[in-house]
Amino acid sequence: MTPDLAMIFLFAGNFAPKGYATCDGQILSISQNTALFSLIGTYYGGNGQNTFGLPDLRGRVPNHQGQGPGLSPYTVGQMGGTETTTLLVNQMPSHSHAVNVNNAAGTTATPGSTTYLAAGPSTGSGPNASALKTYTTVANNASLIPNTIGATGGGQPFNILSPYLTITYVIALQGVFPSRN
């Protein structure tokens, strides 16, 4: 089979067969590859005067140019994406946690992970009763509650790669010059 010039194929070996080059972003001379340059230009690198680049598919998934319904637009040669990510607080779904509170008088002055907030002593009984406002003084910058609410997670990036199989992408350096429809 004679390939069209600039066609990309998957090859099960770890080298590029004769007439092909690996799609690893290498820079080629325009003067030695004029037909190929006329097809791919500088979409993948090079200065456009003396050199041009081949596609670099190392660690990348090919993506068709254009824009599908409800999708973002992509142009030939555009690269994007990442292998890992770190979630930020504003990317996490909102959620809340209940606070355990008891309406009975408190029995401990030291809050902790096994105790909960409770009502203070009452001024009496009946409909006019109310909880006393009890306060205490503490030193400046003292921690009132040793168990605080804070951020969770380690802030470390995690892998977001889909399952994969590594294989060699090659591009035809020789072949039939493709005609346009």
Sequence and secondary structure as in RCSB ss.txt:
>XXXX:A:sequence
MTPDLAMIFLFAGNFAPKGYATCDGQILSISQNTALFSLIGTYYGGNGQNTFGLPDLRGRVPNHQGQGPGLSPYT
VGQMGGTETTTLLVNQMPSHSHAVNVNNAAGTTATPGSTTYLAAGPSTGSGPNASALKTYTTVANNASLIPNTIG
ATGGGQPFNILSPYLTITYVIALQGVFPSRN
>XXXX:A:secstr
   BTT EEEESSSS  TTEEESB  EEETTT HHHHHHHTTTTSS SSSEEE  B TT     SB  TTS  B 
TT     SEE   GGGS        EEEEE   SS  TT  EEE  BS SSTT  B        TT  S SS   
  S    EE        EEEEESSSB     
